[in-house]
Amino acid sequence: MTDSRKKISAFEERLVACADERSFKVSKNPTLYYIELEHTSRSRVVYLDRRKALLNAIAVSVSPESDLGCLASIPGLVIPVEFRHGSGMTRFPKRANKGERPIHYGYLIICADIGAYGRLLKWVADEGADTD
């Protein structure tokens, strides 16, 4: 039986299509919380936050090794000051958070619009941190 909550929405399809134009492909089945996108020729992964997409917001988790200073220079991005933790971001490293076991983590970047999202993906492809 298929869980309808894991089905990609029309808004998410637009985001995946935009990623595809920049050589990012869905690299594993979407989970309830994330869509994993991997650049086809580099070991670079981002995660679309599906909870934010429900609100038509574009939120992307990037590697915790990403240079936030460089990201701050990209127009239309809201850069966090803290990490976001999530067990579904399996290609990112782990660290202790509030629980007993380490959990995957990254930076959750909010994109003002599809143009800012495209600029973020271009930066990840060209200069982002490798995830493998």
Beta strands, then each sheet from edge to edge (+ up, - down):
strand 1: 24-26
strand 2: 34-39
strand 3: 45-49
strand 4: 58-62
strand 5: 77-78
strand 6: 84-85
strand 7: 94-95
strand 8: 103-111
sheet 1: 1+ 2- 3+ 4- 8+ 5-
sheet 2: 1+ 2- 3+ 4- 8+ 6-
sheet 3: 1+ 2- 3+ 4- 8+ 7-
end
